[in-house]
């Protein structure tokens, strides 16, 4: 039983790092991931007539920026072009191992 608890705790703690967002401006804007500084818990994306801008942001900044047609999200690289978050896979592997070890 303690092995199961340890696996679950390890999976949760292993994903508790800083958020990663794309940080760029222009038309070709998906190749520059950045680890956001502490306090920046959102990824932002803005599409305008002059191009796309992507960056790290905070909840407070997103609350203001939504009035300016800026979208915010809360998962690694979620301001990219429809990528599946790797954290989902990191959480599924230990959970699956619990069932295998049972």
Residue pairs with C-beta under 8 A, 6 or more apart in sequence:
3 101
4 98
4 101
4 102
7 94
7 97
7 98
7 101
8 94
8 95
8 98
10 94
11 90
11 91
11 93
11 94
11 95
12 91
14 90
15 87
15 90
15 91
17 35
18 35
18 36
18 37
18 38
19 35
19 36
19 40
19 41
19 42
19 43
19 56
19 74
19 75
19 76
20 33
20 34
20 35
20 36
20 76
20 77
21 33
21 34
21 36
21 40
21 42
21 43
21 44
21 54
21 55
21 56
21 76
21 77
21 78
21 79
22 29
22 30
22 32
22 33
22 34
22 43
22 45
22 54
22 77
22 79
22 80
23 32
23 33
23 34
23 54
23 55
23 56
24 30
24 31
24 32
24 52
24 53
24 54
25 51
25 52
25 53
25 54
26 51
26 52
27 51
27 52
29 51
29 52
29 53
29 54
30 80
30 81
33 77
34 56
36 43
36 56
37 56
39 58
40 56
40 57
40 58
41 58
41 59
41 74
42 56
42 57
42 58
42 59
42 61
42 62
42 72
42 73
42 74
43 54
43 55
43 56
43 57
43 72
43 73
43 74
43 75
43 77
43 78
43 79
44 53
44 54
44 55
44 56
44 57
44 61
44 62
44 65
44 70
44 71
44 72
44 79
45 52
45 53
45 54
45 70
45 71
45 72
45 73
45 79
46 52
46 53
46 54
46 65
46 68
46 69
46 70
46 71
47 69
54 79
54 80
57 65
57 72
62 70
62 72
65 72
66 72
71 79
73 79
75 85
75 87
76 85
76 86
76 87
77 83
77 85
78 85
